[in-house]
């Protein structure tokens, strides 16, 4: 496959800069015509197919595999087992940095969770490999499985999330609760959830001596490259990873997991290219998921409806062999101005694949509990939920005391409520019905997500013909990064977007950081902006130092890059084109690199968040308990908007996921066997078109000069954090039934009414 170079001219009429324009996707034609090459679309000559055999138990050991039967099957080339596999350079159980997690790559016969890889069959066809895996007929020594939030004795983990403190507090929570005129003490539960991207995890691996070519979907090219290098003991420059397109990731493709490593091992074992693609049910285990939580919230308020204390404790799970803890209680750090706040966590170990990052990790689970509890508190105080939030939203971050853009949150409340028509909402539940007799309820939730930024590097060049090049190892999971980053690149070098060759998606390009934490546009965009400024500075040096140039001597006053020309800042009639400058200098191109990284001083002084408010309407059949979301309005302040079309799409996606969180999504585990009973898209319910109502998104204007040079905040995850609570609160308003275990089930509404 050729390296992807998206240079096609966009079908749009531009007004002003590239940033801020709702351009269509630059990769859209490739995708809708089937020309976009995903990892599993690659078929190098001589390629074989690998299929993973997975454990049918959750705890125990494999006592036998019928390898001989599998090898006798026509087309089977080899079977990789713990006793027959290439040796790795390091033990995969060793954690070399905080972003390395233990994986199952046939290091023993031990089974730690259901769907754990226990063997790999390699064959000439996919069918032969699949049939060979069945013929292995594994036998087990089975031990009791640890399942659920009460599986064992709880413990306090050393950290939650990515190095976050397990407990935070400010003020005297018990005194604040004791002094409150109104209190609630409620427990909420959220289920395990699995990423279920449209594209399953896949890899095509090809060894050429000690050189390794990999096609795989990854949200972190350099993280994956570094992990492969240490596992196989080869230099970074011997590895080339191509990942131009991802069919979704949601966090599960951010870090290297066991199945892709098994594909690389299989290719090494047979000495030929090998393709390995997980089946849908095999994604429920070795590639991460969102852990379940049980969250207790105790909240107090005084006679005027002002918070006196907020205590948020979350229990979650991790695997029996590794550590990742959903930081659910941390959602209470940033929104409400209680004088006393405490957040804390504990955990139990269960027989599951290690939970990992899943879209809005911690914020999604924690916010549905927090927003439900805040709604309950408003009701206890006899105050409208919006008025209660307006009375109690934080002007500064409650735990740290750092200022943040609280005015933007107020604007989200105001604009979202106005668009939705919230002023007409009756305070009491079960007061509204539609013409068909269905109960109607209105609910709201506050949205928040940290404005994160990582480190990245980019390379920019201006060619002799006046065109530009921008190179960065960026990732597009479908969110529109190819387009948004190209827009930033075009403005950075002062060219129309169709004059800039934007190259991304391979590991031989500068490190773009990870596409996670809603930070990719800010991180990669800052590096692109910096590289563009650096290459324009070099070009300006050529011109202002050349006596033949109309820009000679303009170094002190400065120049501006615009429309492929440099012009004097103090006299725009004097300038010349990039092509003229390079031709006279006799050079083919000028190039420069730039970096993007968070500003430590700003991070020390300010709390950085994106904000929003979501309003939802539901309709509930009073006899059957069936719930339908009939409309949603979300207002979000997320800094500078690079591409309104892509931002709207991302916010829609987050709101749909919030709806899914409240009403649909749950992995059900058999408590006897530890196996997931709905490991498919037939029984693991996510919203389909018929479940999704008309969505309305407002992007609230916000200029935050502190987050980064471009003022960009992420939008990929914030849409979940208000939406799930809004739907749950709307169900209560429709029915008068407060469901605290999610997803909300019909039987809960019928039995509690």
N, C-alpha and C positions, 0 to 999 in steps of 0.2 A: 504494500500500500504506500503511495507517495505521502510525504509529509504534508499535513494539512496547511493550506495557506489561503485564508479566506480574504480574497481581494475583490469579490464581485461588488459592483456598485449597488447601493441600496435603492429600493424603489420608494423614494420620498422626495418631498420638496422641502429643502432645508431653509430655516429662517434663523439666522444667528449661529451660535456655536453648535457643535455636535452634542455636547453634554446638555441634557434637558430635553432632547428631542425624542419623540416616541417612535423610534425607528423600528421597522420590522426585523425579525431575526435574520442575521446574515447567513446562518446555517439552515434556515427554514426550508429552502428548496431542496437541499441535500436530504433532509429528513423526510419530507413528504414524498419524494420521488424514490426513496430507498437507496440513495447514493451515499448516505452517511454510514461509515464503516465502524460498527461497534466491535468490541473485542472478539466475540464469537463468530463474527463474519469473516475472520481471517482464516485462510486455508493454505498454508505453505506446502510445497511439494513434499510428498512422503509423510504427511501428517497422520498420526494415529489419534484415537479417541480414548479418553480415560473416564471412568465412572467410579465414583466413591461408593463403597459399601459402608453403611452406617449401623450403629448399634441400635438394637431393638429393645434394649433395657436402659435404665437410667443409672444403675449402680451395680458394680460387680466386675467381672473379668471375662474375656473371651477365652474359652477353653479349647475350641477347635474351629478351624476353617477348612472346608474341602477344596483346597487349592488345586488338587489334581483334577477334580471334576471341572473346575472353571477353565483350567489350561487345556483340557481336552476339547472344549467347545470350539467349533470352527471359527476362525478369525481372531481368537484370543492370542495375544502375543506374550503377555507376562502378567503376573499378579504381584503387586507390591504389598508387603505385610511388615509387621515389626521385625520379623526375622530375615527379610529380604528387601532391602532398600538401600539407597545411597546414604552414606554417612554425612551428617551436617558438621559444619566447622565449630559450632557451639551448641550447647544444650538449649533447646527451645524453651526450657523451663526457667532459664536465667533471664532476669529483667535488667536490661542494660541501661534503660532510661525510663522516665515516667510514662512515655507513650508506647512502651512495649508491653504487650500482654501475652501470657502463656497460651500456647496453641497446641492442638493435637495433630501431630504429624507422624503417627505410628511409632511413638517412642516406647510403648509398652502395650501389653494386653489389657491393661486396666481400663474400665469404662467409668467415666465420671458423669455422663449425662446422656440422655436419649438423643439419637441422631449424631453422635460423635463418630467421626471417621474411624473405621477399623481396618480397612484394606482399600486398595485401588486396583481395578482391573483395567488393563490397557489392551486395546484391540484395534483391528483394521477398520471396523465400523462402529457407530454408536450403538447399534442394535446388539452386536456381538458383545461389546463391553457391558451393556446393561444386563444381558442374559447371563454373562459370566459372573456378574456380581450376585445375581440371584442364586447361582449354583454354589456359591461359597457356603451357603447354609450354616451360618455361625451357630455355635452352641455356647452357652454361658453358665457361669456360676453367678447366681443373682443374689444381691444383698438388698436390704430394705432401702427404699428411696426416700430422701429428705425432700419434702415438697411443701411450699407455702410459707407464709409469714410466721407461722407457729411451729416450724419444723424442728427447731431446737432452741437452746438457750441463746438469748440475744447477747450481743457484745457491742461495745462502742468502738467503731473503726477509728484508725488514726487520722484519716482525712476523708472528705467526701468530694465527689466530682474530681476536678484536677487540682488537688492540693488544697482544697478549701478547708478551713477549720470545721471540725465536727460540731462545735457549739459556738454560738456568738450571743452576746447579751449586752444590754445597756439598761441601766436603771434597775429598780426592784420590782420584779414582775409580781411576786406574791403580794406585796403591799398594794400594788396597783390594782390587782384583782379584788383584794379585800375591800378597797375603798370604792369600788364601782357600784353604781346603782343598778346597772343591768349587766348580766354575765351570760355567756354561752360557753358550753363545754361539749364539743362535738367531735366525732371521729369519722373520717372519710377514708375510703379505700379505692385505690386505682389498680387495674389488673396489669399483668405483663402484656407488652405489645411488641410486635415484630415489624421490621422495616418494610419488607415487601415491595421493594422497588420493582418497576416493570422489568428491568433487566436484571436477571440473577447474577450472582458472582460468577465470573468466568475468567479463564486464562488460556492463552495460546503461548507456549514456551518452546524456544528453539535454541539449543546449545550448538555453538560452532567452536570447538575446542573449549577454551575457557571464556569465550564471549557468549553472552546470554541476551537474546532478543525476546522481549515480553510484550504481548498485547493483553491488557487487562484494564477494567474500569477501576480507577482510583481517584479519591479526593485529595490525595497527597503524594504526588509523584516522587518527591525527594525523600519523604518518610518511607515510602515503599522501597525505593532504591536502596536506602541505607539499611533497611531490615534484610533485604535479600542479600546484600553484600556481606553482612556479618554472619548470616545463617550459612552461606555457601563459601565464605572465605575468599571472595574475589574482590578486586578493586572496583570502585565505583565506575571508572571509565570503561570497564568491560561489560557494563549492563546498559541496555537501552530499553526503556519502557515507553510504549506508545499508548496514549489514552485520550484520543481526540474527542470522543463522545461517551457520556455516561447516561444510561437509561434510568436515572434516579440513584440516590445514594442514602440520603437522610442521616448520614453519619456512619452507616455500616461499611462504607468503602473508604473511610478515612485512614484506617490503620491496617497493616498487613495481617490477614487472617490465615488460618491453617489450610483451607482448601486450595488457594492459589499456590502456596508453598508445595503442597502435594503434587500439583501439576508440574511445577519445575523439577521436583524430584523424579517424577515419572519420566519426563523427557530425558533427564540425565541417565536414568536406568536403562532405557531402551535405545538411547543414542539417536533419536528422531524427534521431530517436532510433535508436540502433544497438545491436544485441546481438552480442557476439563471445564464443564459447565455444571453448576449445581442445579438439581431439580428443585422445584418450588418447595416441596416438603423438607428438603435438606437445608434450606435456609433458616429453619427453626432450630438453631442450636449453635453451630460453630462460628457464626459471623455477627454475634452481638444482638442485643434486643434492649427494650426498656423494662427495667425491673418493676415488680409490683411495689406498692407502698400502702402503709396504714398510717394516717396522719391525724394527730389529735391537736385541735386548736382550742385554746382557752382565750377568750377575749372579754375585756371589761370596758364599760363606757359610763360616763357620768350622766347627770340628769339632763344635760344639754346635748347629749349624743356625741360627746368627744371621747375618743379612746383614752383609757387609763393604762391599759396593759395588753400585750399580745404575746402569747406563748404558743409556739408552733413546734411540735415534735413529730418527726417522721421515722418510721421503721421501714427498712427496705431489705433486700437480699443481695448476696453475691454468691458466686460459685464456691464449691468446696476447695478449689485449687488456686484462685486468684482473687484480686481485690478491685472492684469498682463499685462505688456506692452512689446511688441516685441522690443528688443534693436537693431533695424536694423542699425541705423547710427553708432553704435559702431564698425561696420566692418571697418570703416575708421581710427581707432586708430592705427593700427599696421603695415601697409604695405608701405606707400609711404611718402617720406621725404620732405613734403612741410614745409617751414618755418612757415607757419600760417595754423592752422587747427582748425575747429570748428565742433562739432557734437552736434545735438540737436533733441529733440522729442516733439511732442504733440499728443493728442489722443482725440477720441470721444467715447461716450458710445452707445452701440447698444444692441438690443435684441438677444443675442447669449449666448450659454454656454461660460463660461470663457475660453479665450485662455490660453494655457499653453505651457510647453516646448515641442518642436517638433524638431527632429533631426537637430542639428546646429541652435538653436534658436537665431535669430538676425544675425548670420553669414551667414546663407543661404539666407535670404531675402536681407540683406545689401550688400552681396558680388556680387550678380548678377547686382545690380544697380551700385555699385562702379566699377566693372570690365567693364561694358558696357560704363560707363562714361570715364574711363581711355582710353579705346579703341577709343572713340570719340575724346578725347583730343590728342591722338597720331596722328589721322587722320588730325585734325586741324593743327597740327604742321608739317605735312608731314613726319612723322617719323614712321618706322616700329613699330608695337605694342610691340614686344619683346625688341627692342632696347630702346624704350621709358621707358619700365619698368626697364630695366637694368640701365638706366640713373637715375631713380628716386626711386628705392627700398630703403627702410630704413636700415641703418646700426645699428641704435638704435630705440627703440620704440618711435614714434614721440611724443605722448602725455606725457609720463612719463620720457623720456630720459634714460630709463634703457637699457642696452645692451641685445641683444638676438642673437640667432644663425643665423645671416644674411648670413654667408658663406654657410650655408646649403641651403638657398633659392637660392642663386646664382648657386649652384650645380644642384638644381632642374631645373632651367631655362636651363642651359647648356645641361644637359643629356636628358631632355624631348624634347628640340628643335632638338637635334641631332637625336634622335630616330625617331621623327616625320618627319624630313626632312624640317623643317621650313625655311631654307635658300632659298628654291626655291619659296617661297610665293611672288607673285607680290603685290606691295603696293596698287594698285588701285583695287576697287571691280569689279565684273562681268568680270573678265579676264580669268577665267578658266572654261572649259567644259570637260565632259567626252565623251567617244565614242558614248554614246546614246544622246548626246546633252544636258544633264542636267548641270545646273550651279553648279560649285564646289566652295566652300568657306572654308577658313582655319581661325580658331579663337583660341585665347588662353585666359586663365584666371589664376590669381594667387590664390593659396589656402593657407589658414591659419586657425588655430584653437588653442585656448589656451591649454597649457599642464597643465591640472588641476589635482588636487589630493585632496582627502578627508581623513577622518580618518577611520581606520579599526583595527580589532584585529583578531588574529588567534591562534590556539592551535596546537602544534606539539608534537608528542610522538615517542620514539624509543622503540620497543617491544623486549622482551627477545629473540625472534627468529631472531632478526636483521632486521626486517621489520620496516617501518615507517607509521605513521598516521598524516595526516594534516586535520584539521577541521576549516572551516570558512563558515559563512552564505552567500556565494557568489551566484551570479545570472548568468544564461546563457540564453540570449535572442535568441540564435542561432548563436552568433558571435564566439563561440568556447572557451568560458571561462573555461568550464570543462577541456579542453585540455591544454590551455596555463597556467592556474593557477597550474594545476598538474605538468607541466614541471618545473615551478618555485619551487614548493614544493619539487620535487625530487632533484633538485640541492641544495636546501637549507639544506637538511638533508644528502646529499652525497650518494644517492642511485639511482639505475635505477628506471625509472618511474613505472615499473611493480611491484616494491617492496614497493610502497607507496600507502596506502589506502587514497584516497582523498574524503572527505565528505563535501558536501555543499548543499544549497537549502532549509534549514529549519531554523526556527526562534530560535531553541534551541541551535544553534551553535554560535560561536563568531560573532559579528557584522562586516560585510564586507563593511559597508557603502552602498551608492546607486550606482547602475549600470547606471550612467548617466554622461553627460559631457565628454565622451570619457576618463573617469578617472578610470574605474573599474580595469583594469589590473594593472595600477600603484598603486592604493590604496590597493587593496587586495593583489597584489603581494608583496608590501613592507611589509605588515603585515606577510605574509607567510615567506618571506625572514628573517624577524626579529625573528619569532617564531622558524624557523629552526636553526638560529645561536644560539638562547638561549638554545635549547634542546641539541645541540652539545656541547655547553659550559658545561652543566651539566654532560653530558656523559664524557667529558674530565676531569672534576673535579674528577669523580669516578676513572678514570684510572691513572691520574698523581699523585693522592694521595695514591695509593695502591702500596705498596712495591713489590707485586707479579707481577705487570704489567710491560711489557717492556717499557711502557710510563712513569713509575714512575720518578718524578722529571723533567718532560718536561714542567712544567707549565710556566717557564720563556721563553723558546725558542718557545713554542707553538706547536700545532698539526694541522693537516689537515684532514678533513673528505673527504674520497674518496672511492667509490665502497663498501660502508658498512663497512669501516675500518677507524680507527684513526691511523695516522702515524706521526712520529716526523717531524717537519718542517726542522730540521737540519740533519736528517738522515732517509731517507725514507725506509731503510731496517728494521727499528724498528717500529712495530705497531701491532695492533690486531683488531679483528672484534668487531662490536657492541655486537654481541651475547656473545662473550667471556667476555667482560667487564661486562655485566649485569648478566651473570651466576655466575661469581665469586663474584659479589657484592650481589647476592641473592635477586635481585629486579625484578619484572615482567616487569616494564617499567620505563622510565624517561619521564617526560613531562614538557613543558614550554609554556608560552604564549609570543606573540610578538605583537607589534603595528606598524601601518604605519600611517604617518601624514606628511603634508607638512612642509618643513623647513622654519620657519618665516624669518630667516636671509637671506636665499637665495631668498625668494620671495621679500624681501625688496630691494635687490640689483639687481636682474635680472628680465627681462621680459621673460616669458617662453611660447614658442609657437612651434607647429609643422608647417612645411611649405610644399608647393608643387607648381607645375605648371602643368596645364592641357592643352592639345592641341587637337582640334577637327576638323574633316572634315565633312562637310555636302554637300548633293546634293539636289538641288531644281529644280523642274519641272518649266521651265520658263512660261509655259502656264497655268498650274493648281495651281502653288504655293505650291505644296506638298513638305514637307521637310523630308529628311531622313538623319540621322547621319550615316556616312559610316565608320568612324573609330575614335578612341580616344586613346591618349597616356597620361598617368599621371605619373609624377615623384614626389615622396613624401619623405621628410626627417622627420622621426618620432622616432628618438632616437633608442634605442636598440630593435631589433625585436625578440620577444619571439618565434613566430611560423610563418615563412614566408607564409605557406599555408593559415593560417587563416587571416593574414594581407592582403594578396592579395585579399581574398574573401571580406573582409570589404571594401577595397578601390574600388573594382569593384562595390560593392553595393552603395557606395557613389557617384561614377561617374554615375551610372544608375539613381540615384535619381536626380542628377544635370541635366541630360538629360530630365528627367521627369519634373523638375521644369521649364525648358526653353520651352518645347514643349507640355506638356500634362496636367499637374495637375492643377485642379481648381474646387472648390466647388462653384456652382452657386446658389445664393439666390434670391428668388422671392421678388422683392422690395415691392410688395403690401402686401404679407402675412408674410414675414420673414421666410418662410420655404425653406429649401435646396431642390432644384429640382432634384439633381443627387446624392441622398444619397444611392448609391449602386455601385458595381464594374462593372456594365454595362456602366453607363454614367459618373462616376467619373474615368477619364482616367489615367491609369498608364501604363508604358511601358510593353509590352509583349515581348516574345523572338524575334519576327520579327522586333521589334523596336530597339533592342539593337545590335550595331555593334560589330566587334572584338575590344576587350579592351586590352590594353597593359599597365602594371603597372611596374614602376621602383621604387624600394626602395633604396633611396640614403643613403649611409652609413653616420651615424651621431653618434658622441659620445658627449652627453651633460651631464657633471658631476653634473650639478646644479639642475636638475629637481627632482631627487630622487635617492636613493641608487642604483637602478637598471638601471637608465638612460632611463626609459620607458616613451614614450609619446603615446597618444591615436590616433587611426586611424578610429574610427567609424564614425566621422562626417566631417573630413577635406575633404574627397573626393567630397562632395557636393559643397564646397565653391569655388573651381576653375572651376568645370565642367559646372555649369549652365551658367556662364559668357562666357566660351569658346564656348559653342554651340550657344549662342545668337550672339556673335561676328562673328562666322563663317557664320551664316545666313546673317548678314550684308555684309560680304565680298563676299558671293555668289551673292547677289541680289542688293546691293547698297541701300537697304531699312533698315533704323534703326527703329526697333520696340522697343518701350519702355514700352509696357504693356504686361505682361506675364500671361499665356503662349502665345507664338507667334502663331498667327492664320493665316490661309491661306488668309482670306479676307484682313488682314493688308498688306500682301505682294502684293496682287493683286491691291488694291486700291491706294497704295502709289508709285507704280513703275512708 
